[in-house]
Amino acid sequence: MSSASREKTLILMRHAKAEEGAGKPDHDRELASRGRRDAKAAGTWLHAEGLVPDLVICSTAQRTRQTWEEACRGGAHTEFVEFRRSVYLGGSEQTLETVREDAGDTTTVLVVGHNPTMAQLTSLLTDGEGSREAHEALGQGFVTSGLAVLRYAGEWADLDLGSCELTRFHVSRGHGD
């Protein structure tokens, strides 16, 4: 068995709370101050949980870029970040294809994206498998700064619907609202 087929982790993260879009193109919307605090808290949680992505695949939207920047300020870390318009424009199938193509031989991949794609992709990949507690938390809604942690055994190129287990679902909230 090749080392690339060892157990892998896929983290699907919805961007933090963004400003309202009045007069601004959707792609250019920035994080609200609450969003900055929540994204930083997400980085603190990732660090505390020992979840260190080998690769971050981030939507090209301003709010997703800022979400990852703030997460890093909170303690998250990665060597490689790729910005993909397919994660901004595409739905769950295009985002899944981006992971298949970009993940290579990494062990842990984190995708910073948008809803409804993050929620749909989580549901499609796990098909109810994994932690009941995590699925119940996800059932409350994939809100801003939500993180779904999925376990997968196989090659990234073979990642498919129903091939993962949801191990955790966490919503990060910063302080000072």
SERO-4910 file (N, C-alpha, C, O; in steps of 0.05 Angstrom, whole numbers):
BEGIN
 pado doro    nc1    nc2    nc3   cac1   cac2   cac3    cc1    cc2    cc3    oc1    oc2    oc3
  Met    A     17    -24      0      0      0      0     18     25      0     36     27     16
  Ser    A     12     43    -18     29     67    -19     23     86      4      1     85     16
  Ser    A     42    103     10     38    122     32     16    142     26      4    153     45
  Ala    A     10    146      0    -11    166     -7    -38    156      0    -57    171      1
  Ser    A    -42    130      5    -68    119     11    -74    118     41    -95    108     49
  Arg    A    -55    129     57    -60    129     86    -84    148     92    -94    162     74
  Glu    A    -93    147    116   -117    162    124   -111    192    120    -90    202    127
  Lys    A   -131    206    110   -129    234    104   -151    250    119   -171    239    128
  Thr    A   -146    276    120   -165    294    132   -172    316    113   -154    329    101
  Leu    A   -198    321    109   -208    343     93   -224    361    111   -243    352    125
  Ile    A   -216    386    112   -230    406    129   -244    425    110   -231    438     93
  Leu    A   -270    427    113   -286    446     97   -294    469    115   -308    465    135
  Met    A   -286    493    108   -291    517    125   -307    537    109   -300    544     87
  Arg    A   -328    547    122   -343    569    110   -330    595    119   -323    598    143
  His    A   -327    614    101   -315    640    108   -330    652    132   -353    645    138
  Ala    A   -316    670    145   -328    684    168   -348    705    159   -351    711    135
  Lys    A   -361    717    178   -382    737    173   -371    761    157   -352    773    164
  Ala    A   -385    766    134   -377    787    116   -395    812    119   -417    810    130
  Glu    A   -384    834    110   -400    859    110   -423    855     90   -422    838     72
  Glu    A   -443    872     93   -465    872     74   -455    882     47   -436    897     46
  Gly    A   -468    873     26   -457    878      0   -466    903    -14   -463    906    -38
  Ala    A   -475    923      1   -486    948    -11   -466    961    -30   -445    971    -21
  Gly    A   -473    961    -55   -457    976    -75   -430    964    -82   -414    977    -95
  Lys    A   -424    940    -73   -398    928    -77   -402    901    -91   -421    886    -84
  Pro    A   -385    894   -110   -388    867   -122   -384    845   -101   -368    848    -83
  Asp    A   -399    824   -103   -398    802    -84   -370    793    -79   -362    788    -56
  His    A   -354    790   -100   -327    779    -98   -309    797    -80   -290    787    -68
  Asp    A   -316    823    -78   -299    842    -64   -308    847    -35   -295    862    -20
  Arg    A   -330    834    -26   -339    839      1   -318    830     21   -306    809     18
  Glu    A   -315    846     42   -294    841     62   -308    830     88   -332    831     91
  Leu    A   -291    820    106   -301    811    131   -311    834    149   -299    856    149
  Ala    A   -332    829    163   -341    848    184   -323    844    208   -308    825    209
  Ser    A   -323    863    226   -306    861    250   -311    835    265   -292    822    275
  Arg    A   -337    827    267   -343    802    280   -330    778    265   -320    760    277
  Gly    A   -331    780    238   -319    759    222   -290    756    227   -279    734    228
  Arg    A   -276    778    230   -247    777    236   -242    763    262   -224    746    264
  Arg    A   -258    770    282   -254    757    309   -260    727    307   -246    710    318
  Asp    A   -282    720    292   -290    692    290   -269    676    274   -263    653    282
  Ala    A   -258    687    253   -238    673    237   -212    669    253   -200    648    251
  Lys    A   -205    689    269   -182    685    287   -187    663    307   -169    647    312
  Ala    A   -211    662    318   -219    640    336   -217    613    322   -210    593    335
  Ala    A   -225    612    297   -223    587    282   -194    578    279   -188    554    282
  Gly    A   -176    597    275   -147    590    274   -137    580    300   -121    561    301
  Thr    A   -147    592    322   -139    583    349   -149    554    353   -135    538    364
  Trp    A   -174    548    345   -185    522    347   -170    501    331   -163    480    341
  Leu    A   -164    508    306   -149    490    288   -122    483    301   -114    460    302
  His    A   -108    503    311    -82    499    324    -85    481    349    -69    462    353
  Ala    A   -105    487    366   -109    472    390   -116    443    385   -108    425    400
  Glu    A   -130    438    362   -138    411    355   -115    396    340   -118    373    333
  Gly    A    -94    410    334    -72    397    319    -78    393    290    -66    376    277
  Leu    A    -96    408    279   -104    406    251    -87    426    235    -93    449    233
  Val    A    -66    415    222    -48    432    207    -50    422    178    -39    401    170
  Pro    A    -63    438    161    -65    430    133    -39    431    118    -23    450    122
  Asp    A    -34    411    101    -11    412     83    -17    431     60      2    443     48
  Leu    A    -42    435     54    -51    452     32    -77    465     40    -96    452     50
  Val    A    -79    491     35   -104    506     37   -113    513      9    -98    526     -6
  Ile    A   -137    506      1   -149    514    -24   -170    535    -17   -190    528     -4
  Cys    A   -166    559    -26   -182    582    -17   -196    594    -41   -184    598    -62
  Ser    A   -221    600    -38   -236    616    -58   -221    642    -63   -207    652    -45
  Thr    A   -224    653    -87   -211    678    -93   -225    703    -81   -214    725    -82
  Ala    A   -248    699    -69   -263    722    -58   -248    734    -35   -234    721    -20
  Gln    A   -251    761    -33   -237    776    -12   -243    765     16   -225    762     33
  Arg    A   -268    758     22   -276    749     49   -264    722     56   -259    717     79
  Thr    A   -260    705     36   -247    679     42   -217    683     47   -206    670     64
  Arg    A   -205    700     31   -176    706     35   -172    717     63   -153    709     77
  Gln    A   -189    736     70   -186    748     97   -192    728    119   -180    730    140
  Thr    A   -210    710    114   -216    689    134   -191    673    140   -184    668    163
  Trp    A   -177    664    119   -152    649    123   -130    666    136   -116    656    154
  Glu    A   -128    691    128   -108    709    140   -113    712    170    -94    710    186
  Glu    A   -138    716    178   -144    719    206   -141    692    221   -132    692    244
  Ala    A   -147    670    208   -143    644    221   -113    640    227   -106    629    248
  Cys    A    -96    649    209    -67    647    214    -59    665    237    -41    657    253
  Arg    A    -72    688    240    -66    705    263    -74    691    289    -63    696    311
  Gly    A    -93    673    287   -102    658    311    -86    633    316    -90    620    337
  Gly    A    -68    626    298    -51    603    303    -51    581    282    -35    563    282
  Ala    A    -69    583    262    -70    564    240    -44    568    223    -33    589    223
  His    A    -37    547    209    -12    548    193    -13    528    170    -25    507    173
  Thr    A     -1    536    148      3    518    126     27    528    110     34    551    111
  Glu    A     38    510     95     60    517     77     50    527     50     63    545     38
  Phe    A     27    517     41     18    523     14    -11    531     14    -29    518     25
  Val    A    -17    554      1    -44    564     -3    -47    568    -33    -31    580    -46
  Glu    A    -69    556    -44    -76    560    -72   -103    575    -73   -122    567    -59
  Phe    A   -104    595    -89   -129    610    -92   -143    600   -117   -131    602   -139
  Arg    A   -167    590   -115   -181    578   -138   -208    592   -143   -225    592   -125
  Arg    A   -211    603   -166   -236    615   -174   -258    594   -175   -282    600   -171
  Ser    A   -251    569   -181   -271    547   -181   -285    544   -155   -308    535   -154
  Val    A   -272    550   -133   -284    548   -106   -303    571   -102   -323    568    -87
  Tyr    A   -298    594   -115   -316    616   -113   -340    613   -131   -363    616   -123
  Leu    A   -335    606   -156   -356    605   -176   -371    578   -177   -395    577   -182
  Gly    A   -357    557   -171   -368    530   -175   -385    520   -151   -384    532   -129
  Gly    A   -400    500   -156   -416    487   -135   -400    464   -124   -375    464   -126
  Ser    A   -414    446   -111   -400    424    -97   -384    406   -116   -362    398   -109
  Glu    A   -394    401   -140   -380    383   -159   -353    396   -168   -333    382   -170
  Gln    A   -354    422   -174   -329    435   -183   -309    437   -160   -285    435   -165
  Thr    A   -319    443   -136   -301    444   -113   -289    417   -108   -265    415   -102
  Leu    A   -305    396   -109   -295    369   -106   -273    363   -127   -252    351   -120
  Glu    A   -278    370   -151   -259    366   -173   -233    381   -168   -211    371   -173
  Thr    A   -235    405   -157   -211    421   -150   -194    407   -129   -170    406   -131
  Val    A   -208    395   -108   -193    380    -88   -180    356   -100   -156    351    -95
  Arg    A   -194    341   -117   -182    318   -130   -157    325   -146   -137    310   -145
  Glu    A   -158    347   -160   -136    355   -177   -113    367   -162    -90    363   -170
  Asp    A   -118    383   -141    -97    398   -128    -84    385   -104    -62    392    -97
  Ala    A    -97    366    -91    -88    355    -66    -62    339    -68    -47    337    -48
  Gly    A    -58    326    -90    -33    311    -94    -29    290    -73    -47    274    -67
  Asp    A     -5    289    -60      1    269    -40      0    280    -12     12    269      6
  Thr    A    -16    302     -8    -18    314     18    -35    296     36    -49    278     27
  Thr    A    -33    301     62    -49    285     82    -73    301     91    -94    290     96
  Thr    A    -70    327     95    -91    344    105    -96    368     87    -77    383     81
  Val    A   -121    371     78   -128    394     60   -150    409     73   -169    398     84
  Leu    A   -148    436     73   -169    453     83   -179    470     60   -164    483     46
  Val    A   -206    471     56   -218    487     36   -233    510     49   -250    505     66
  Val    A   -227    535     42   -242    558     52   -261    567     30   -252    576      9
  Gly    A   -287    563     34   -306    569     13   -331    581     24   -332    595     44
  His    A   -353    576      9   -378    590     13   -401    570     16   -398    547      9
  Asn    A   -423    580     26   -448    564     27   -465    573      3   -463    596     -5
  Pro    A   -481    555     -8   -488    529      3   -468    507     -4   -472    484      4
  Thr    A   -446    513    -19   -428    492    -28   -415    477     -5   -414    452     -6
  Met    A   -406    490     16   -392    476     38   -411    456     51   -403    434     57
  Ala    A   -436    465     56   -456    447     69   -462    424     51   -463    401     60
  Gln    A   -467    429     25   -474    408      6   -452    388      3   -456    364      4
  Leu    A   -427    398      1   -404    380     -3   -400    363     22   -395    339     19
  Thr    A   -403    374     45   -401    359     70   -421    336     70   -415    313     76
  Ser    A   -446    343     64   -468    322     64   -463    301     43   -466    277     48
  Leu    A   -455    309     19   -451    290     -3   -427    272      2   -429    248     -3
  Leu    A   -406    283     13   -382    266     18   -386    247     41   -375    225     41
  Thr    A   -401    255     62   -404    237     85   -429    220     85   -429    198     97
  Asp    A   -450    228     71   -474    212     68   -483    201     95   -491    178     97
  Gly    A   -482    218    116   -492    209    143   -472    193    159   -478    186    181
  Glu    A   -449    187    147   -429    170    162   -412    188    181   -407    211    175
  Gly    A   -404    175    203   -387    189    222   -401    194    248   -420    181    256
  Ser    A   -392    215    262   -401    222    288   -430    233    287   -436    252    273
  Arg    A   -447    220    303   -475    229    304   -476    258    316   -492    274    306
  Glu    A   -460    263    336   -458    289    348   -450    311    327   -462    332    327
  Ala    A   -431    304    311   -422    323    290   -444    328    270   -448    351    261
  His    A   -458    307    262   -479    310    242   -502    326    254   -515    342    240
  Glu    A   -508    322    280   -529    338    293   -521    368    294   -538    385    289
  Ala    A   -495    373    299   -486    401    300   -488    413    272   -496    436    268
  Leu    A   -480    398    252   -482    407    224   -511    412    216   -517    430    200
  Gly    A   -529    396    227   -558    399    221   -569    425    231   -591    433    221
  Gln    A   -555    438    249   -564    465    258   -557    486    238   -566    509    241
  Gly    A   -541    479    218   -534    498    197   -504    502    195   -490    503    215
  Phe    A   -494    504    170   -466    508    165   -462    539    165   -460    551    144
  Val    A   -461    550    189   -460    579    192   -432    590    186   -413    575    183
  Thr    A   -429    617    185   -403    629    180   -384    619    202   -391    615    225
  Ser    A   -359    616    194   -337    606    211   -342    577    220   -330    568    240
  Gly    A   -359    562    206   -363    534    212   -341    517    199   -331    524    177
  Leu    A   -333    496    213   -312    478    203   -322    449    205   -329    440    226
  Ala    A   -322    436    182   -328    407    181   -302    392    177   -287    397    159
  Val    A   -297    373    195   -273    357    193   -281    329    185   -295    315    198
  Leu    A   -270    321    161   -277    295    149   -253    277    148   -230    286    144
  Arg    A   -258    251    153   -236    231    150   -241    216    124   -263    209    117
  Tyr    A   -218    211    111   -219    197     85   -195    178     82   -173    186     89
  Ala    A   -200    154     73   -178    135     68   -178    129     38   -196    116     28
  Gly    A   -157    138     24   -155    133     -4   -139    155    -18   -128    172     -5
  Glu    A   -138    153    -44   -124    173    -60   -143    197    -63   -167    193    -67
  Trp    A   -132    221    -62   -148    245    -66   -162    244    -93   -185    253    -96
  Ala    A   -149    234   -113   -160    233   -140   -186    216   -141   -202    219   -159
  Asp    A   -189    198   -121   -212    180   -120   -234    190   -101   -254    177    -97
  Leu    A   -229    213    -88   -249    224    -69   -276    226    -83   -279    237   -105
  Asp    A   -296    214    -70   -322    213    -83   -345    215    -62   -340    214    -38
  Leu    A   -369    218    -72   -392    220    -55   -394    196    -37   -391    173    -46
  Gly    A   -400    200    -11   -403    179      8   -377    165     16   -378    144     28
  Ser    A   -354    177     10   -328    163     16   -315    173     41   -293    164     48
  Cys    A   -328    192     56   -316    204     80   -334    199    104   -357    192    102
  Glu    A   -322    204    127   -337    205    152   -334    233    165   -312    244    165
  Leu    A   -355    244    175   -354    269    189   -345    263    218   -360    250    232
  Thr    A   -322    273    225   -313    268    253   -319    290    272   -324    286    296
  Arg    A   -319    315    262   -325    338    279   -338    360    263   -333    363    239
  Phe    A   -355    376    276   -365    401    264   -363    422    286   -374    418    308
  His    A   -349    443    280   -344    464    300   -351    492    288   -345    497    265
  Val    A   -363    508    305   -369    536    297   -352    554    315   -354    553    339
  Ser    A   -335    570    302   -317    587    317   -330    615    322   -340    627    303
  Arg    A   -329    624    346   -339    650    353   -318    664    370   -309    654    391
  Gly    A   -310    688    361   -291    705    376   -305    720    398   -330    719    400
  His    A   -290    734    414   -301    750    436   -301    779    429   -284    788    413
  Gly    A   -318    794    441   -317    823    439   -339    835    422   -337    858    414
  Asp    A   -361    819    418   -383    830    402   -398    852    416   -417    863    405
***
